[in-house]
Amino acid sequence: MTFHLHGNLITNLGIASNNRGEGQGNRSDLPKIFWKGKPHVTVSAEAIRFALRQFWLCEGLENHRVWDEENLVSVYAEERDFDPQKYIDDDVCGFMKAEAGKRKKGENSAEKRRGALDVSRAVSLEDATKITYTFNSSSFPKEGNSNSLYSTECISTRFQYGFSITPERLVVPERLIDVLAGLLKLHNVGGNHGRFLYDFSPESLILRWSHFPASQILLTFECDRDDNLSAPAVVRRVKCEDIPASELWIFGGYAFTEEARELEGLGCHVYPSVRMGSQALLNQICRDLSLSVDHYEQKLA
């Protein structure tokens, strides 16, 4: 049977201020989405996937889309010569090359591949009523002005997002490990640069390694006023046996909660350490997919 890896990740608490939405005059707004009846700050799935590509480049993996530091733009390493066997991003994230002008009758001229990795939008745990504003003066005033004033929206919050991937859909199934490694070490998501740093690596996460094609754990984290994490929907689904406890792997700070200890008693794999937990899951993945664990264990170290 086909295996699937599903995940729900939550970041550390941080100050988000530079993932830009619609501008309002000289104010830089954070993008927002309605979630549970209130506006929340959001980060796009495209921004998360772009950060993954940047991580793979830093790891020395062959990417088709690379970053041109001089012109600050993403470009193709070899024009639009897509090759999912060679390039990890063509394999994991997919591509489409449409040449409508060259299509002949009865032919489909679009060269395309649906990405094996699905990523949700990230949603803030705090709602947008917690946004504050800063007012600033640019270090490089425009010609004719003594200074250039602008304001930004900021919010102190965690973000959570989910993903799903089916290794059987990958041309190179071993790349599942590179995807997991990238998500565990993710940074520079949503407009990070020198004056703004937000750590997008997970503080806590719930993973599901299963034959079941649907996640059932997507965006299930909740947080109270004291920043205490909970995932009541996950507990409920495990207790009523909608999700087999043995399929769930829980890492990070959430592992210290009463809920997590209850889930561990039901049979879930619970590890306070993200690194140690991911290594244990890697062992299970390598056994199930017949991969050599010695070759891949350093990727998650």
Disulfide bonds with the S-S distance in Angstrom:
none
